[in-house]
Every structure is written in structure tokens, then in C-alpha cells.
Amino acid sequence: MKKTPINYKNVIIDYLHERDRGICQICQNTLQDGAFCEIDHILEKKNGGTDKLQNLRLVHIECHKKRHGVRGVVIHPHIFIRKDYHLMVLSNIRNALLKQPVLTKACQEIGLSERMGRYYMTKYNLNPKEAQNWDIQ
């Protein structure tokens, strides 16, 4: 079976959306599902910031433009993760767990961090030991 590559940027967007409870961290308004958003570095990389999750936040594209003073420049927006993407990631995790019933090793096999694997298990209230019983639809 051919593995579908995981788009880690979408995983990070989804994680940030959950962590920040769907709120733009600049204007404090709701980030609507399917709305355009950007990943923003709290401490900009040019000022010593990193790409670690603790330094990232999800913001409206317009808030991001205002923060950085962008005028007339196109920023390529990202769209919130869709249900079909979640299903693909969960399916990959399930298939890996059926071969290797330890979450850490299953995540390594598909190139997903254990932290993100645990995040998906928690988000969907799934038990890795019961992967054969998951109803992924």
C-alpha cells in the first residue's frame, strides 16, 4: 500500500487552532473554520525566535499583514485543516499501529512525532491498543 505523505504544516495549523481554542492571538476574534489564516512567530525569527510550537500562533491573514506592515504584497494563506486530512492521518496511524502496536514506533514509521500522535489520540478519544476497532469515516 502506498503511503500518503503527511503535510506537517496542516498538522501544525490544526494543533495551533485547538491549542488557542480557535481564537486569533492578535485581535482575539474567532478564526472561522475554513477561513484564511497564517502561522505567526511570536518572537520573529530575525530577532532570535524559533519554529518551536511555543513560539507559534495562528492569526487572521489580515491581522498578520497589519502586524508586519505588509501592503500590496501577497501572502500565501493557509486554510484550516479539513476533515478528509484528519481521516488520512488517522488512517496512517491506524495502519502503522496494526503493524507496530506501540504509538511511539507507529508514529516513527509514518514520520509523525509522538506528541502529534498523542494529540490525535486525545482529539478523537482513541485508544492505540484498540486500533483494529477504530471506525474511521
Beta strands, then each sheet from edge to edge (+ up, - down):
strand 1: 36-41
strand 2: 56-60
strand 3: 78-79
sheet 1: 2+ 1- 3+
end
